[in-house]
Amino acid sequence: MILGRSELLRRLNDNPPLIEGLIDPETQVQPAGIELTLRKVYRICGAGSIDFDNSGRIIPKYEELKFNGEWIHLSRGIYIVQYNEVVNMPLDLVAIARPRSSLVRCGATVETAVWDPGYRGRSYSLLIVYNEEGIRLKRNARLVQLVFIKVMGDTGGGYKGTYQFEGLKQ
């Protein structure tokens, strides 16, 4: 079952709230999801490594790109984006993000992982700019919509991975 607007608004009043730091809940809470907004953009610097047990996992370094005033122009390529909002996933929900249709119509998209039950953090995603002319993004632009799905059964205590509490010390 996907959570609708009334249930999303109710869960914004939980302790902790489902999402913290919304710029404008009236705009960001949609009929079946909540939009996340752009905080920072990074360039990936170097290769990464992924294995089965994470003993050989290497996440490459990121270089923060600066906004020119309130805007940033991104050439065709891949970037890491960080969102403004802090996501607090309760144990009974999982979230999946989809790019906003306006982003797709500009020739860009966002790739994400799953927001697991029990995760808390200020998340990062991969932004892919396909448009040969690039894309301009304004600080706080709405990029993705998180869709929240009810989990049936026990989640085993929820997410306990490396990215728990990511982005909260910035």
DSSP file (Angstrom, degrees, kcal/mol; ACC not computed):
  #  RESIDUE AA STRUCTURE BP1 BP2  ACC     N-H-->O    O-->H-N    N-H-->O    O-->H-N    TCO  KAPPA ALPHA  PHI   PSI    X-CA   Y-CA   Z-CA
    1    1 A M              0   0    0      0, 0.0   149,-2.8     0, 0.0     2,-0.4   0.000 360.0 360.0 360.0 132.3    0.0    0.0    0.0
    2    2 A I  B     -A  149   0A   0    147,-0.2     2,-0.2     1,-0.0   147,-0.2  -0.782 360.0-115.5 -93.9 135.3    1.3    3.5   -0.9
    3    3 A L        -     0   0    0    145,-2.4   145,-0.3    -2,-0.4     2,-0.1  -0.516  29.8-146.5 -73.9 134.0    0.8    6.3    1.5
    4    4 A G     >  -     0   0    0     -2,-0.2     4,-2.5    28,-0.1     3,-0.3  -0.380  32.5 -87.3 -92.7 175.2   -1.5    9.1    0.3
    5    5 A R  H  > S+     0   0    0     26,-1.5     4,-2.8     1,-0.2     5,-0.2   0.855 123.1  51.7 -52.8 -45.7   -1.3   12.8    1.1
    6    6 A S  H  > S+     0   0    0      1,-0.2     4,-1.9     2,-0.2    -1,-0.2   0.912 113.3  44.6 -64.8 -40.5   -3.4   12.7    4.3
    7    7 A E  H  > S+     0   0    0     -3,-0.3     4,-2.2     2,-0.2    -1,-0.2   0.876 112.6  52.3 -70.1 -36.8   -1.3    9.9    5.9
    8    8 A L  H  X S+     0   0    0     -4,-2.5     4,-1.0     2,-0.2    -2,-0.2   0.929 110.2  48.3 -63.0 -44.8    2.0   11.6    4.8
    9    9 A L  H >< S+     0   0    0     -4,-2.8     3,-0.5     1,-0.2     4,-0.4   0.897 110.6  51.7 -62.7 -39.6    0.8   14.9    6.4
   10   10 A R  H >< S+     0   0    0     -4,-1.9     3,-1.5     1,-0.2    -1,-0.2   0.915 108.1  51.6 -62.0 -42.3   -0.1   13.0    9.6
   11   11 A R  H >< S+     0   0    0     -4,-2.2     7,-2.2     1,-0.3     3,-1.0   0.633  94.2  70.8 -74.7 -13.0    3.3   11.3    9.7
   12   12 A L  T << S+     0   0    0     -4,-1.0    -1,-0.3    -3,-0.5    -2,-0.2   0.684  97.3  54.0 -71.2 -15.9    5.1   14.7    9.4
   13   13 A N  T <  S+     0   0    0     -3,-1.5    -1,-0.2    -4,-0.4    -2,-0.2   0.406  86.8 109.1 -95.8   0.0    3.8   15.2   13.0
   14   14 A D  S <  S-     0   0    0     -3,-1.0    -3,-0.0     2,-0.1     0, 0.0  -0.186  83.0 -89.6 -67.2 168.3    5.4   12.0   14.3
   15   15 A N  S    S+     0   0    0      1,-0.3    -2,-0.1     2,-0.1    -1,-0.1  -0.913 126.9  22.0-122.3 102.8    8.4   12.1   16.6
   16   16 A P  S    S-     0   0    0      0, 0.0    -1,-0.3     0, 0.0    -2,-0.1   0.553 111.1-124.6 -79.3 160.3   10.6   12.1   14.8
   17   17 A P        -     0   0    0      0, 0.0    -5,-0.2     0, 0.0    71,-0.2  -0.339  18.7-115.2 -66.7 151.9    8.7   13.4   11.7
   18   18 A L  S    S+     0   0    0     -7,-2.2    70,-2.9     1,-0.2     2,-0.4   0.906 105.1  16.3 -52.0 -45.6    8.8   11.3    8.6
   19   19 A I  E    S-F   87   0B   0     68,-0.2     2,-0.3    -8,-0.1     3,-0.3  -1.000  75.8-159.0-131.8 132.3   10.7   14.1    6.9
   20   20 A E  E     +F   86   0B   0     66,-2.9    66,-2.0    -2,-0.4    -8,-0.0  -0.840  68.7  27.0-106.7 147.5   12.4   17.0    8.6
   21   21 A G        +     0   0    0     -2,-0.3    -1,-0.2     1,-0.2     2,-0.1   0.735  67.4 174.0  82.1  23.9   13.3   20.4    7.1
   22   22 A L        -     0   0    0     -3,-0.3    -1,-0.2     1,-0.2    14,-0.1  -0.427  26.0-148.5 -61.5 136.9   10.7   20.7    4.3
   23   23 A I  S    S-     0   0    0      1,-0.3    -1,-0.2    -2,-0.1    -2,-0.1   0.909  87.5  -0.9 -72.3 -43.9   10.9   24.1    2.7
   24   24 A D    >>  -     0   0    0      1,-0.1     4,-2.8    -3,-0.0     3,-1.1  -0.716  63.2-169.4-150.3  91.9    7.2   24.2    2.0
   25   25 A P  H 3> S+     0   0    0      0, 0.0     4,-2.6     0, 0.0    -1,-0.1   0.845  88.0  61.1 -54.1 -36.5    5.1   21.2    3.0
   26   26 A E  H 34 S+     0   0    0      1,-0.2    -2,-0.0     2,-0.2     0, 0.0   0.874 115.8  33.1 -58.9 -37.0    2.1   22.4    1.1
   27   27 A T  H <4 S+     0   0    0     -3,-1.1    -1,-0.2     1,-0.1     8,-0.1   0.886 121.2  47.1 -83.2 -43.4    4.1   22.3   -2.1
   28   28 A Q  H  < S+     0   0    0     -4,-2.8     7,-2.5     6,-0.1     2,-0.8   0.766  92.5  80.5 -78.9 -27.0    6.3   19.3   -1.4
   29   29 A V  E  <  -B   34   0A   0     -4,-2.6     5,-0.2    -5,-0.3   -24,-0.0  -0.735  68.5-173.9 -84.2 114.1    3.7   16.9   -0.1
   30   30 A Q  E >   -B   33   0A   0      3,-3.2     3,-0.7    -2,-0.8   -22,-0.1  -0.345  42.5 -86.4 -99.6 178.9    2.1   15.4   -3.2
   31   31 A P  T 3  S+     0   0    0      0, 0.0   -26,-1.5     0, 0.0   -25,-0.2   0.815 124.4   8.5 -58.4 -30.4   -0.9   13.1   -3.6
   32   32 A A  T 3  S+     0   0    0    -28,-0.2     2,-0.3   -27,-0.1   116,-0.2  -0.022 129.6  15.2-143.3  35.1    1.2   10.0   -3.2
   33   33 A G  E <   -B   30   0A   0     -3,-0.7    -3,-3.2   114,-0.2     2,-0.4  -0.979  66.8-104.2 175.9 177.3    4.7   11.2   -2.1
   34   34 A I  E     -BC  29 146A   0    112,-2.0   112,-3.4    -2,-0.3     2,-0.3  -0.993  31.5-130.6-128.2 130.7    7.0   13.9   -0.7
   35   35 A E  E     - C   0 145A   0     -7,-2.5     2,-0.3    -2,-0.4   110,-0.2  -0.583  14.2-148.2 -83.6 139.8    9.4   15.8   -2.9
   36   36 A L  E     - C   0 144A   0    108,-2.2   107,-2.3    -2,-0.3   108,-1.1  -0.832  15.3-141.1-105.0 147.1   13.1   16.3   -1.9
   37   37 A T  E     - C   0 142A   0     -2,-0.3    47,-2.0   105,-0.2     2,-0.3  -0.740  20.8 -95.0-116.3 157.7   15.0   19.4   -2.8
   38   38 A L  E     +H   83   0C   0    103,-2.3   102,-2.0    -2,-0.3    45,-0.2  -0.505  42.6 158.4 -75.6 124.7   18.6   20.2   -3.9
   39   39 A R  E     +     0   0C   0     43,-3.1     2,-0.3     1,-0.4    44,-0.2   0.777  65.7   0.1-105.1 -53.9   21.1   21.1   -1.2
   40   40 A K  E     -H   82   0C   0     42,-1.4    42,-2.3    99,-0.0    -1,-0.4  -0.944  54.2-147.9-140.4 157.2   24.5   20.4   -2.8
   41   41 A V  E     -HI  81  65C   0     24,-0.6    24,-3.0    -2,-0.3     2,-0.3  -0.989  18.3-171.8-127.6 137.9   26.1   19.1   -6.0
   42   42 A Y  E     -HI  80  64C   0     38,-3.0    38,-2.2    -2,-0.4     2,-0.4  -0.935  19.9-135.7-129.1 150.7   29.3   17.1   -6.2
   43   43 A R  E     - I   0  63C   0     20,-2.7    20,-2.6    -2,-0.3     2,-0.4  -0.860  30.6-120.8 -97.1 139.2   31.6   15.8   -9.0
   44   44 A I  E     - I   0  62C   0     34,-0.4     2,-0.6    -2,-0.4    18,-0.2  -0.702  25.8-163.0 -82.0 129.5   32.8   12.2   -8.5
   45   45 A C  E     - I   0  61C   0     16,-2.9    16,-1.0    -2,-0.4     2,-0.1  -0.864  52.3 -10.9-119.3  95.6   36.6   12.1   -8.3
   46   46 A G  S    S-     0   0    0     -2,-0.6     2,-0.2    14,-0.2     0, 0.0  -0.405  86.6 -54.3 111.0 174.1   38.1    8.6   -8.9
   47   47 A A        -     0   0    0     -2,-0.1     2,-0.2    12,-0.1    14,-0.1  -0.541  43.0-148.7 -89.6 153.8   37.0    5.0   -9.2
   48   48 A G        -     0   0    0     -2,-0.2     2,-0.4    11,-0.1    11,-0.2  -0.701   4.1-142.9-112.7 170.6   35.0    3.1   -6.7
   49   49 A S  B     -L   58   0D   0      9,-2.2     9,-2.3    -2,-0.2     2,-0.4  -1.000  11.8-172.7-137.3 135.8   34.9   -0.6   -5.7
   50   50 A I        +     0   0    0     -2,-0.4     2,-0.2     7,-0.2     7,-0.1  -0.994  12.5 162.6-129.2 134.4   32.0   -2.8   -4.8
   51   51 A D        -     0   0    0     -2,-0.4    -2,-0.0     1,-0.1     6,-0.0  -0.667  48.4 -91.8-134.2-169.0   32.1   -6.3   -3.5
   52   52 A F  S    S+     0   0    0     -2,-0.2    -1,-0.1     1,-0.2     0, 0.0   0.945 117.6  27.3 -77.1 -49.0   29.9   -8.8   -1.6
   53   53 A D  S    S-     0   0    0     -3,-0.0    -1,-0.2     1,-0.0    -3,-0.0   0.308 101.9-117.3-102.6   9.2   30.7   -8.2    2.0
   54   54 A N  S >  S+     0   0    0      1,-0.1     3,-0.8     2,-0.0    -2,-0.0   0.473  82.5 119.4  70.3   4.3   31.9   -4.5    1.8
   55   55 A S  T 3  S+     0   0    0      1,-0.2    -1,-0.1     3,-0.0    -5,-0.0   0.792  86.1  34.4 -68.8 -25.4   35.4   -5.4    2.9
   56   56 A G  T 3  S+     0   0    0      2,-0.0    -1,-0.2     0, 0.0     2,-0.2   0.225  88.7 133.3-109.4  12.3   36.7   -4.1   -0.4
   57   57 A R    <   -     0   0    0     -3,-0.8     2,-0.4    -7,-0.1    -7,-0.2  -0.455  29.5-179.6 -68.8 130.5   34.2   -1.3   -0.8
   58   58 A I  B     -L   49   0D   0     -9,-2.3    -9,-2.2    -2,-0.2    -2,-0.0  -0.978  12.9-160.8-131.0 119.4   35.7    2.0   -1.8
   59   59 A I        -     0   0    0     -2,-0.4   -11,-0.1   -11,-0.2   -12,-0.1  -0.882  28.7-122.1 -95.3 125.3   33.5    5.1   -2.3
   60   60 A P        -     0   0    0      0, 0.0   -14,-0.2     0, 0.0   -12,-0.1  -0.145  29.5 -94.9 -64.9 163.2   35.3    7.7   -4.4
   61   61 A K  E     -I   45   0C   0    -16,-1.0   -16,-2.9   -14,-0.1     2,-0.4  -0.395  36.8-141.6 -71.5 154.6   36.0   11.2   -3.1
   62   62 A Y  E     -I   44   0C   0    -18,-0.2     2,-0.5    -2,-0.1   -18,-0.2  -0.941   3.3-150.4-119.8 143.8   33.5   13.9   -4.1
   63   63 A E  E     -I   43   0C   0    -20,-2.6   -20,-2.7    -2,-0.4     2,-0.2  -0.967  23.1-128.1-112.6 120.6   34.3   17.5   -5.0
   64   64 A E  E     -I   42   0C   0     -2,-0.5     2,-0.3   -22,-0.2   -22,-0.3  -0.473  18.3-144.6 -69.9 132.8   31.6   20.0   -4.1
   65   65 A L  E     -I   41   0C   0    -24,-3.0   -24,-0.6    -2,-0.2     2,-0.3  -0.769  17.2-126.1 -95.7 143.8   30.6   22.3   -7.0
   66   66 A K        -     0   0    0     -2,-0.3     2,-0.2   -26,-0.1   -26,-0.0  -0.670  13.2-124.4 -95.6 144.1   29.6   25.9   -6.2
   67   67 A F        -     0   0    0     -2,-0.3     2,-1.0     2,-0.1     5,-0.3  -0.562  17.2-130.5 -76.4 146.8   26.4   27.6   -7.1
   68   68 A N  B >  S-M   71   0E   0      3,-3.9     3,-1.5    -2,-0.2     2,-0.6  -0.827  78.6 -50.8 -96.6  92.4   26.7   30.9   -9.1
   69   69 A G  T 3  S-     0   0    0     -2,-1.0    -2,-0.1     1,-0.2     0, 0.0  -0.702 124.0 -21.6  73.0-118.5   24.4   32.9   -6.9
   70   70 A E  T 3  S+     0   0    0     -2,-0.6    69,-3.3    -3,-0.1     2,-0.3   0.445 128.5  71.3 -99.9  -3.1   21.3   30.7   -6.6
   71   71 A W  E <   -MN  68 138E   0     -3,-1.5    -3,-3.9    67,-0.2     2,-0.3  -0.778  53.5-166.4-118.3 156.6   22.0   28.7   -9.8
   72   72 A I  E     - N   0 137E   0     65,-1.9    65,-2.7    -2,-0.3     2,-0.5  -0.990  12.7-147.9-138.1 135.0   24.4   26.0  -11.0
   73   73 A H  E     - N   0 136E   0     -2,-0.3     2,-0.5    63,-0.2    63,-0.2  -0.904  15.7-164.5-101.5 126.1   24.9   24.9  -14.7
   74   74 A L  E     - N   0 135E   0     61,-3.2    61,-2.1    -2,-0.5     3,-0.1  -0.946   8.8-143.0-114.0 125.8   25.8   21.3  -15.1
   75   75 A S        -     0   0    0     -2,-0.5    54,-0.2    59,-0.2    58,-0.1  -0.257  47.9 -65.4 -73.7 168.7   27.2   19.9  -18.3
   76   76 A R  S    S+     0   0    0     56,-0.3     2,-0.3    54,-0.1    -1,-0.2  -0.329  98.0  71.9 -54.5 133.8   26.3   16.5  -19.6
   77   77 A G  E    S- J   0 129C   0     52,-1.7    52,-3.2    -3,-0.1     2,-0.4  -0.971  81.9 -55.8 152.0-164.8   27.6   13.9  -17.2
   78   78 A I  E     + J   0 128C   0     -2,-0.3   -34,-0.4    50,-0.2     2,-0.3  -0.884  45.0 171.9-117.8 147.3   27.1   12.4  -13.8
   79   79 A Y  E     - J   0 127C   0     48,-2.5    48,-3.0    -2,-0.4     2,-0.5  -0.947  30.9-122.0-145.0 159.2   27.0   14.1  -10.4
   80   80 A I  E     -HJ  42 126C   0    -38,-2.2   -38,-3.0    -2,-0.3     2,-0.4  -0.930  30.1-164.5-103.1 132.0   26.1   13.3   -6.8
   81   81 A V  E     -HJ  41 125C   0     44,-2.7    44,-2.2    -2,-0.5     2,-0.4  -0.909   6.7-154.0-116.1 146.9   23.4   15.4   -5.3
   82   82 A Q  E     -HJ  40 124C   0    -42,-2.3   -43,-3.1    -2,-0.4   -42,-1.4  -0.942  16.2-133.4-116.9 143.1   22.5   15.9   -1.6
   83   83 A Y  E     -H   38   0C   0     40,-2.2   -45,-0.2    -2,-0.4   -47,-0.0  -0.578   8.0-135.0 -94.1 156.4   19.0   16.8   -0.4
   84   84 A N  S    S+     0   0    0    -47,-2.0    -1,-0.1    -2,-0.2   -46,-0.1   0.869  80.8  81.9 -70.5 -39.7   18.1   19.4    2.1
   85   85 A E  S    S-     0   0    0    -48,-0.3     2,-0.5     1,-0.1    38,-0.4  -0.330  72.9-134.4 -79.1 148.8   15.6   17.2    3.9
   86   86 A V  E     -F   20   0B   0    -66,-2.0   -66,-2.9    36,-0.2     2,-0.5  -0.896  20.2-146.5 -98.8 127.6   16.4   14.6    6.6
   87   87 A V  E     -FG  19 121B   0     34,-3.0    34,-1.9    -2,-0.5     2,-0.5  -0.833  13.1-171.6 -99.0 129.1   14.5   11.4    6.1
   88   88 A N  E     - G   0 120B   0    -70,-2.9    32,-0.2    -2,-0.5    31,-0.1  -0.868  12.0-160.3-120.3  93.2   13.4    9.4    9.2
   89   89 A M        -     0   0    0     30,-3.0    29,-1.2    -2,-0.5     2,-0.0  -0.636   7.3-145.0 -81.5 118.6   12.1    6.0    8.0
   90   90 A P    >   -     0   0    0      0, 0.0     3,-1.4     0, 0.0    28,-0.4  -0.324  29.4-105.5 -71.3 165.4    9.9    4.2   10.5
   91   91 A L  T 3  S+     0   0    0      1,-0.3    67,-0.1    26,-0.2    66,-0.1   0.628 116.3  58.7 -70.2 -12.6   10.1    0.4   10.7
   92   92 A D  T 3  S+     0   0    0     58,-0.1    59,-2.8    62,-0.0     2,-0.3   0.357 101.1  63.2 -99.1   7.1    6.8    0.0    8.9
   93   93 A L  E <   -D  150   0A   0     -3,-1.4     2,-0.3    57,-0.2    57,-0.2  -0.943  51.1-170.2-132.3 152.4    7.7    1.9    5.7
   94   94 A V  E     -D  149   0A   0     55,-2.0    55,-3.3    -2,-0.3     2,-0.4  -0.955  19.2-149.2-128.4 150.8   10.1    1.7    2.8
   95   95 A A  E     -DE 148 115A   0     20,-2.1    20,-2.6    -2,-0.3     2,-0.4  -0.953  11.5-169.9-126.9 146.1   10.6    4.5    0.3
   96   96 A I  E     -D  147   0A   0     51,-2.2    51,-3.1    -2,-0.4     2,-0.4  -0.993  17.6-142.0-128.2 136.3   11.5    4.6   -3.4
   97   97 A A  E     -D  146   0A   0     16,-0.4    49,-0.2    -2,-0.4    15,-0.2  -0.785  13.3-171.1-103.5 144.7   12.3    7.9   -5.2
   98   98 A R  E     -D  145   0A   0     47,-1.9    47,-2.8    -2,-0.4    13,-0.1  -0.976  31.3-106.5-126.9 143.9   11.3    8.8   -8.7
   99   99 A P  E     -D  144   0A   0      0, 0.0    45,-0.3     0, 0.0     2,-0.1  -0.369  40.3-102.6 -67.0 148.5   12.6   11.8  -10.6
  100  100 A R    >>  -     0   0    0     43,-2.8     4,-1.7     1,-0.1     3,-0.6  -0.446  29.0-121.6 -65.9 145.8   10.2   14.7  -11.1
  101  101 A S  H 3> S+     0   0    0      1,-0.2     4,-2.4     2,-0.2     5,-0.2   0.825 111.3  60.0 -62.8 -31.3    8.8   14.7  -14.6
  102  102 A S  H 3> S+     0   0    0      2,-0.2     4,-0.8     1,-0.2    -1,-0.2   0.879 103.7  51.1 -64.2 -36.5   10.1   18.2  -15.2
  103  103 A L  H X4>S+     0   0    0     -3,-0.6     5,-1.7     2,-0.2     3,-0.8   0.935 111.1  47.7 -63.8 -46.3   13.7   17.0  -14.6
  104  104 A V  H ><5S+     0   0    0     -4,-1.7     3,-1.8     1,-0.2    -2,-0.2   0.894 107.8  55.4 -61.7 -40.9   13.2   14.2  -17.1
  105  105 A R  H 3<5S+     0   0    0     -4,-2.4    -1,-0.2     1,-0.3    -2,-0.2   0.692 103.2  56.9 -68.4 -17.5   11.7   16.6  -19.6
  106  106 A C  T <<5S-     0   0    0     -4,-0.8    -1,-0.3    -3,-0.8    -2,-0.2   0.412 126.8-100.4 -89.8   0.6   14.9   18.7  -19.3
  107  107 A G  T < 5S+     0   0    0     -3,-1.8    23,-2.6     1,-0.3    24,-1.8   0.782  88.3 100.8  88.9  28.5   17.0   15.7  -20.2
  108  108 A A  E   < -K  129   0C   0     -5,-1.7    -1,-0.3    21,-0.2     2,-0.3  -0.935  42.3-177.2-139.0 162.7   18.2   14.6  -16.8
  109  109 A T  E     -K  128   0C   0     19,-2.2    19,-2.9    -2,-0.3     2,-0.4  -0.940  20.3-125.9-150.7 171.5   17.3   11.9  -14.2
  110  110 A V  E     -K  127   0C   0     -2,-0.3     2,-0.4    17,-0.2    17,-0.2  -0.989  13.1-156.6-126.8 134.2   18.1   10.7  -10.7
  111  111 A E  E     +K  126   0C   0     15,-2.9    15,-2.3    -2,-0.4     2,-0.3  -0.905  22.7 172.7-107.1 138.2   19.1    7.2   -9.7
  112  112 A T        -     0   0    0     -2,-0.4     2,-0.2   -15,-0.2    13,-0.1  -0.886  28.2-127.9-138.2 166.5   18.6    6.2   -6.1
  113  113 A A        -     0   0    0     -2,-0.3   -16,-0.4     1,-0.1     2,-0.3  -0.458  49.8 -77.0 -98.9-176.9   18.7    3.2   -3.8
  114  114 A V        -     0   0    0     -2,-0.2     2,-1.0   -18,-0.1   -18,-0.2  -0.611  32.9-129.9 -82.4 141.4   15.9    2.2   -1.5
  115  115 A W  B     -E   95   0A   0    -20,-2.6   -20,-2.1    -2,-0.3     3,-0.1  -0.838  37.4-147.6 -88.2 102.9   15.2    4.1    1.7
  116  116 A D    >   -     0   0    0     -2,-1.0     3,-2.0   -22,-0.2   -27,-0.2  -0.279  23.0 -87.8 -73.5 154.5   15.1    1.1    4.1
  117  117 A P  T 3  S+     0   0    0      0, 0.0    42,-3.1     0, 0.0   -26,-0.2  -0.397 117.2  23.6 -55.2 135.1   13.0    0.9    7.2
  118  118 A G  T 3  S+     0   0    0    -29,-1.2     2,-0.1   -28,-0.4   -27,-0.1   0.314  89.0 136.9  89.2  -8.7   14.9    2.4   10.1
  119  119 A Y    <   -     0   0    0     -3,-2.0   -30,-3.0   -29,-0.2     2,-0.4  -0.452  28.4-177.4 -71.1 143.0   17.2    4.6    8.0
  120  120 A R  E     +G   88   0B   0    -32,-0.2    45,-3.2    -2,-0.1    46,-0.4  -0.974  28.4  90.6-139.5 128.7   17.8    8.2    9.1
  121  121 A G  E    S-G   87   0B   0    -34,-1.9   -34,-3.0    -2,-0.4     2,-0.8  -0.962  74.8 -83.5 171.1 174.5   19.9   10.7    7.2
  122  122 A R        -     0   0    0     44,-3.1   -36,-0.2    -2,-0.3    -2,-0.0  -0.917  63.8-139.4-102.6 102.9   20.3   13.5    4.7
  123  123 A S        -     0   0    0     -2,-0.8   -40,-2.2   -38,-0.4     2,-0.3  -0.076  16.2-149.4 -77.6 161.9   20.5   11.4    1.6
  124  124 A Y  E     -J   82   0C   0    -42,-0.2     2,-0.3   -44,-0.0   -42,-0.2  -0.902  15.6-179.6-121.6 151.6   22.5   11.5   -1.6
  125  125 A S  E     -J   81   0C   0    -44,-2.2   -44,-2.7    -2,-0.3     2,-0.6  -0.927  32.7-100.8-143.7 169.7   21.6   10.3   -5.1
  126  126 A L  E     -JK  80 111C   0    -15,-2.3   -15,-2.9    -2,-0.3     2,-0.5  -0.853  30.0-159.3 -95.8 121.6   23.2   10.1   -8.6
  127  127 A L  E     -JK  79 110C   0    -48,-3.0   -48,-2.5    -2,-0.6     2,-0.5  -0.894   5.4-164.1 -99.6 126.5   22.1   12.8  -11.0
  128  128 A I  E     -JK  78 109C   0    -19,-2.9   -19,-2.2    -2,-0.5     2,-0.7  -0.957   3.9-160.9-114.2 120.3   22.6   12.0  -14.7
  129  129 A V  E     +JK  77 108C   0    -52,-3.2   -52,-1.7    -2,-0.5   -21,-0.2  -0.890  18.4 167.0-101.3 110.7   22.5   14.8  -17.2
  130  130 A Y        +     0   0    0    -23,-2.6   -22,-0.2    -2,-0.7    -1,-0.2   0.747  43.5 105.5 -91.3 -29.0   21.8   13.4  -20.6
  131  131 A N    >   -     0   0    0    -24,-1.8     3,-1.9     1,-0.2   -55,-0.1  -0.331  67.0-143.5 -59.5 123.7   21.0   16.7  -22.3
  132  132 A E  T 3  S+     0   0    0      1,-0.3   -56,-0.3    -2,-0.1    -1,-0.2   0.728 102.5  52.8 -63.6 -21.3   24.0   17.8  -24.5
  133  133 A E  T 3  S-     0   0    0      1,-0.3    -1,-0.3   -58,-0.1     2,-0.1   0.504 109.4-134.3 -89.0  -5.8   23.3   21.4  -23.6
  134  134 A G    <   -     0   0    0     -3,-1.9     2,-0.3   -27,-0.1    -1,-0.3  -0.405  19.1 -89.5  85.3-165.1   23.4   20.5  -19.9
  135  135 A I  E     -N   74   0E   0    -61,-2.1   -61,-3.2    -2,-0.1     2,-0.5  -0.993  18.7-138.0-148.6 146.3   20.9   21.7  -17.3
  136  136 A R  E     -N   73   0E   0     -2,-0.3     2,-0.4   -63,-0.2   -63,-0.2  -0.928  22.4-170.9-105.1 131.0   20.5   24.7  -14.9
  137  137 A L  E     -N   72   0E   0    -65,-2.7   -65,-1.9    -2,-0.5     2,-0.3  -0.975  13.5-141.5-123.2 136.4   19.4   23.9  -11.4
  138  138 A K  E >   -N   71   0E   0     -2,-0.4     3,-2.2   -67,-0.2   -67,-0.2  -0.730  37.5 -93.4 -92.3 143.3   18.4   26.4   -8.8
  139  139 A R  T 3  S+     0   0    0    -69,-3.3  -100,-0.1    -2,-0.3    -1,-0.1  -0.298 115.8  21.2 -50.8 136.7   19.3   25.9   -5.1
  140  140 A N  T 3  S+     0   0    0   -102,-2.0    -1,-0.3     1,-0.2  -101,-0.1   0.559  86.7 162.0  74.2  12.1   16.4   24.1   -3.4
  141  141 A A    <   -     0   0    0     -3,-2.2  -103,-2.3  -104,-0.1     2,-0.6  -0.346  47.1-113.7 -59.3 141.4   15.0   22.8   -6.7
  142  142 A R  E     +C   37   0A   0   -105,-0.2  -105,-0.2     1,-0.2   -39,-0.1  -0.710  46.7 164.7 -78.9 118.1   12.6   19.9   -6.3
  143  143 A L  E     +     0   0A   0   -107,-2.3   -43,-2.8    -2,-0.6     2,-0.3   0.843  51.5  16.2-105.2 -45.5   14.3   16.9   -7.8
  144  144 A V  E     -CD  36  99A   0   -108,-1.1  -108,-2.2   -45,-0.3     2,-0.5  -0.864  57.6-135.1-132.2 162.7   12.6   13.7   -6.7
  145  145 A Q  E     -CD  35  98A   0    -47,-2.8   -47,-1.9    -2,-0.3     2,-0.5  -0.983  19.7-143.3-118.9 121.5    9.5   12.4   -5.2
  146  146 A L  E     -CD  34  97A   0   -112,-3.4  -112,-2.0    -2,-0.5     2,-0.5  -0.715  11.9-157.9 -81.8 128.2    9.7    9.8   -2.4
  147  147 A V  E     - D   0  96A   0    -51,-3.1   -51,-2.2    -2,-0.5     2,-0.5  -0.942   9.2-147.0-108.2 126.2    6.9    7.2   -2.5
  148  148 A F  E     - D   0  95A   0     -2,-0.5  -145,-2.4  -145,-0.3     2,-0.4  -0.815  12.7-167.5-102.6 130.0    6.3    5.5    0.8
  149  149 A I  E     -AD   2  94A   0    -55,-3.3   -55,-2.0    -2,-0.5  -147,-0.2  -0.952  24.2-117.1-121.9 133.1    5.2    1.9    0.8
  150  150 A K  E     - D   0  93A   0   -149,-2.8     2,-0.4    -2,-0.4   -57,-0.2  -0.479  27.3-139.7 -68.5 132.6    3.8    0.0    3.8
  151  151 A V        -     0   0    0    -59,-2.8     2,-0.5    -2,-0.2     4,-0.1  -0.818   8.9-146.9 -95.7 131.5    6.0   -3.0    4.8
  152  152 A M        +     0   0    0     -2,-0.4     2,-0.1     2,-0.1   -59,-0.0  -0.855  61.6   6.9 -97.7 130.3    4.3   -6.2    5.9
  153  153 A G  S    S-     0   0    0     -2,-0.5     2,-0.1     2,-0.0    -2,-0.1  -0.203 104.4 -33.2  91.9 175.5    6.0   -8.3    8.6
  154  154 A D        -     0   0    0      1,-0.1    -2,-0.1    -2,-0.1   -62,-0.0  -0.430  39.7-157.0 -73.7 139.6    9.0   -7.8   10.7
  155  155 A T    >   -     0   0    0     -2,-0.1     3,-1.2    -4,-0.1    -1,-0.1   0.295  42.0-113.5 -99.6   8.1   12.0   -5.8    9.4
  156  156 A G  T 3  S-     0   0    0      1,-0.3    -2,-0.0     3,-0.0   -65,-0.0   0.809  76.8 -48.6  67.4  29.3   14.6   -7.3   11.7
  157  157 A G  T 3  S-     0   0    0    -66,-0.1    -1,-0.3     2,-0.0   -66,-0.0   0.361  95.1-102.8  91.8  -6.2   15.2   -4.1   13.5
  158  158 A G    <   -     0   0    0     -3,-1.2   -40,-0.3   -67,-0.1     2,-0.1  -0.216  68.1  -9.6  86.5-175.3   15.6   -1.9   10.4
  159  159 A Y        +     0   0    0    -42,-3.1   -39,-0.0     1,-0.1    -3,-0.0  -0.323  48.6 163.1 -65.8 133.0   18.6   -0.5    8.6
  160  160 A K        +     0   0    0     -2,-0.1    -1,-0.1   -41,-0.0   -42,-0.1   0.036  35.1 128.7-134.6  24.3   22.0   -0.7   10.3
  161  161 A G  S >  S-     0   0    0      1,-0.1     3,-1.7     2,-0.0    -2,-0.0  -0.040  75.2 -86.4 -81.7-178.0   24.3    0.0    7.4
  162  162 A T  T 3  S+     0   0    0      1,-0.3    -1,-0.1     3,-0.0     0, 0.0   0.753 120.8  57.9 -57.3 -31.0   27.2    2.3    6.7
  163  163 A Y  T >  S+     0   0    0      2,-0.1     3,-2.0     3,-0.1    -1,-0.3   0.368  71.3 128.5 -92.3   6.9   25.0    5.2    5.6
  164  164 A Q  T <  S+     0   0    0     -3,-1.7   -43,-0.2     1,-0.3   -45,-0.1  -0.454  84.6   7.1 -60.6 130.1   22.9    5.4    8.7
  165  165 A F  T >  S+     0   0    0    -45,-3.2     3,-1.3     1,-0.2    -1,-0.3   0.638  92.7 167.8  70.5  18.6   22.9    9.1    9.9
  166  166 A E  T <   +     0   0    0     -3,-2.0   -44,-3.1   -46,-0.4    -1,-0.2  -0.292  60.2  11.7 -62.8 146.0   24.7   10.2    6.7
  167  167 A G  T >  S+     0   0    0    -46,-0.2     3,-0.5     1,-0.1    -1,-0.2   0.537  92.1 112.2  70.7   8.6   24.9   13.9    6.1
  168  168 A L  T <   +     0   0    0     -3,-1.3    -2,-0.1     1,-0.2    -1,-0.1   0.639  67.9  59.2 -89.9 -12.9   23.7   15.0    9.5
  169  169 A K  T 3         0   0    0     -4,-0.2    -1,-0.2     1,-0.2    -3,-0.1   0.305 360.0 360.0 -96.6   9.9   26.9   16.5   10.7
  170  170 A Q    <         0   0    0     -3,-0.5    -1,-0.2     0, 0.0    -2,-0.1   0.436 360.0 360.0 -96.7 360.0   27.1   19.1    7.9
